[in-house]
Amino acid sequence: MTPLENVNDLLNVEQSIGVRRLSPRNAVFTPSGGFAALDVEGEHYDRVVVCRAFPFTEPDRWLSVRPADDVKHEIGLIERPDEFDEATRALLDEQLALRYFTPKILRIRSAVDKHGFSTIDADTDRGRCKFSFRGGSDAVTRLSETRVIFTDLDGDRYEIPDVTKLTRREQKKIDVYL
Amino acid sequence: MHLHFEPTPAQLSAAALAKDEVLRYASPCDLDQKGGYADGFALFTDRRFLLLIGERIAVAFDWADCLALKCEVYVGCGALVADTGEGKRLLCRFSLRHADRFCEIAGLVNEALSPAHPPAVPSTAREQYCVKCGAPLVGGTCAACSGRRVSLERFLDLCKPYILPLTVISALMLAVSFCTLYNQQVVKVVLRDFLKDATGEFAGLIPYLLLMAGLAAVNIAAAALKKILCVRLGARMSMDLRQKVFDKLQTLSMSYIGRGKAGELMNRVTFDTVAVRDFMDHCFGNLMSNLVTMVGAVVLMFVLNAKLAILAVVFVPAVLLFSRVFNRKVFRLFRAQAHKNDKIKSRLQDVISGIRVVKSFGRESREAERFNEYSRELAETNSRNEAFWAIFFPLLTLAMGLGIHFVQYFGGVDVLNGVMPVEELVQFTAYASLIYAPLRWMAGLPRMILRMLNAMDRIYGVLDEEPEIADRPDAVRHEIAGDVVFDDVSFAYTSYEPVLQNVSFTVRRGEKIGLVGASGVGKSSLINLLMRLWDVNGGRILIDGIDVRDYDAADLHRQIGVVLQENFLFSGTVLDNIRYACPGADMEQVIRAAKTANAHDFICLLPDGYNTYIGEKGHKLSGGERQRIAIARAVLSDPRLLILDEATSSLDTESEELVQQAMERLTGGRTTFAIAHRLSTLRNADRIVVLADHRVAEIGTHEELMKKKGVYYGLITAQSKLHRLPKAQS
């Protein structure tokens, strides 16, 4: 073995830069106790974790699938989940819903500044919630001119998909943070 | 963390616990299985897990079926997963608000399930929201529930020490108001007795003219004095506040400083204290004189002529409203402009500091385009705002004057009908015009007060923060000899990501310990714990048999020397930086320290020697040179414990040699902890501690570990292969 091959072997270059696509042709997802199991090209995984590679810009494509007990190692990528049958898609969606929780704010009831904290009371697509963040901090992320994410004191996240869709009164309430 | 929430009677009856069943832990659980908000409540008894949604049992699970309980944290949420031996089962879901709580409970449940599980590590994570009322906590206490005083009260408190200048300023304000109002009275007399019929004698007029001149002089003098005192007082108050905040920030632990962004904290030190000063300058200084002038003018108007007075005042609410709307609009417009301005600035800074990247990828034209776009946006906003200003400001002025026009019309009619003397009309109009300027100013008052109170809020947010790492009242000062014991140390920044678990090892004085392990395994955390920048969650760290938590922190730090990968040198001279820890050192000591650090020679060759200014705008030093200055700094402080955190990893081979040499001199006889990725730099270590999977994997000398062919052997062979690579190719 030449030293170069040695190093290749060591770094697993092929494996770490190769992109393996998961599709109905090579992968079978099966539900198991609220989670998903995967069989792909002869490998079996009891439980896999499904991550979004581009959670903001491509939430429904490019899903990265990893073993739950070794998340640093990727099994493969699903570029187009819609290639799979309906049951599998539902299973993947369920796994995504388990992993990601970012309520979308539909209506702002109030926004109050007190003691250096800003507290927003809002209706979201997941129900009503009230959260706080430190004033003047990096709690507010603008993904675009109209898309905003708040990160509260605990690290929970809340999204306003389109600020301009809020009423003028609601916009005024949160104007200060944007 | 609060692990024992009280279930409501309804929840208790829904849970229907057996008579001898003991409730161990209870916590709200805010998500349902599908990921919607739910009114959930999780109960952990001695025999089972129960999840109530509302008053219905949604999940019941016996511990008899459970091998282990795991709290998994995802993105913005987490879940409790039970391992049944046959598979995994999802028990409940929650948002991050409860994640720390469930992780701690999971640890405690596991501990009770089987002795094979490691003992639970108590979490140091703090509640962020009040468990009673849900309000955000300030420094661990709830402002609402603990009855913390509101900002206005605290502002008055803050004013107390300045009572004397405040009284003087108030008196001056009264004087200004009095002069303004009384002046019109004199004008009236002059009009009536001398000018109207031109009957008076010039000699009689002189005392009045002198009186008017005198009043004007007093007015100007008092106003000037008031302004000076206000500015001085504001500056002093904000300086005192700034000092307080800065002192507090220095005592607060790393965990607090790490939580907020550095910039945000700087803002509190500068921006918010300036807001308080501005309030004193612009607002407080005018508050009383404006108020008194206005009220005085209104009262005098009513005394003179009630009918006209009502006419003048009737427009006040309208003007007030109009001004407020106008001010708000202006505020919004100009904030938008400031926002665009900031955007341009940060873009510019980005591009200029990354100019090498821009050029090397040939993206100059794209960057120019993007900048133009921003620039155009700013220009548009700018001209729109100015147009608004140009149109609406005159309108506002017109609206302000409306009342006066009415007064002049109806008053004029009265004068022509002989009902009202002309001098009274003049006096009246003067008073009427006096009320409008303060009025407009007062329309903006709520916002100014609010801004100041918000600033006060933020300042007190820092001042009220309790340091998480505080010296014990009986903290000891002890000259360290250098025996260090890690006794079953566990640590995590958040309870769901363990960083160190049950780490135990002993270091004798003078020993040089190499810390090895993959990045993120907890090497730097171990050092942070030793330095007590954070506190352990479990176990203890002893230096010379004394727990680090019992040391006086400042005294401990004085005896620990640190050389990091990127050493921070302060703006100042080389001399200042070397003497940072002991400003009293004499020149010979400095030179000796520099020589030990292999730094003396290059320093002498700098244009200004030891007086060379380094830092942001100063002389550029190479990485190795900075490193050696940092070592000299550590040498001079003569630490008993030495910490080298990746001290040589960013250096080229030649300077590494020099630095290595310097460090060997530095470490002689001192207990040393050295972290290094390049394992060759640890060849002189007495023993090597290998961390893997958040635990100590191996301990021993280089030879012992090589013989053992374990983790360390693997790392060494991997690195030597990598280093041989270039040679093999050439």
Interface residues (C-beta under 8 A of the other chain):
Chain A: T2 P3 L4 N6 V7 L10 S32 G33 G34 F35 D46 R47 P55 A97 L98 R99 Y100 F101 T102 P103 D113 K114 H115 G116 F117 T119 T124 R126 G127 R128 C129 K130 S132 R134 G135 G136 S137 D138 D152 L153 D154 G155 D156 R157 D175
Chain B: L31 Q33 K34 G35 G36 Y37 A38 Y74 V75 G76 C77 A79 G87 K88 R89 L90 R93 S95 L96 R97 A99 Q128 Y129 G134 A135 P136 V138 A143 R148 S151 G260 K261 E264 N267 R332 N454 D457 R458 Y460 G461 A718 K721 L722 R724 L725 A728 Q729
